[in-house]
């Protein structure tokens, strides 16, 4: 499937909100400027090594960033959720392929616009650095996970990440933005190992699974213990 956008863009025509909305909660659809794109499930937003003309922020839904390995296997590098940014490249080309996992809404900003904003508004440089820093930290955490954690630890860490730092003595429900195969590819596991790890957590009453897209964390302390390898 062809990428959603491929032409060379100009800067945003109005008041770009790509940085204005950073850290300020959900985007107000009534505010002008900064096109919102509705992307259908399975659409390729951009491809690995395609010229990097745009940067994106997830408003609704989830986007996977992946790369095909030489042997044909797929490694998911990141799962971008609402308020996450992606496509912020330091080189001229995209370092991964971006695909819509389900129907998504994105805020798109041309790189040309970002370059102009950094020249005109010095505070934008700090926000840009913050975005890049978070992306680097996420990549480092992912590498550490793949290199040193067991299958069950990886699954537990991902569930805690989906919980968004929430801690509670009560059961807490998280919605899975991805299927089991995507989860396996992100965690560097086979789908069989991923499902077995979830089943083990369920058997120990740490989680429950009302349906395939919903996981209830029944015991945060126990899940954190598993994630830490205890």
Secondary structure, DSSP 8 states (H G I E B T S, - for coil): ---S--S-----SS---TTTTTTSSS--TTS-SS-EEEE-TT-EEE-TTSB--EEEEEEES-EEEEEE-TTS-EEEEEEE-TT-EE---SSSB-SSEEEESSSEEEEEEEHHHHHHHHHH-HHHHHHHHHHHHHHHHHHHHHHHHHHH--HHHHHHHHHHHHTTT---SS-EEEE-SS-HHHHHHHHT--HHHHHHHHHHHHHTTSEEEEETTEEEES-HHHHHHHHTT-
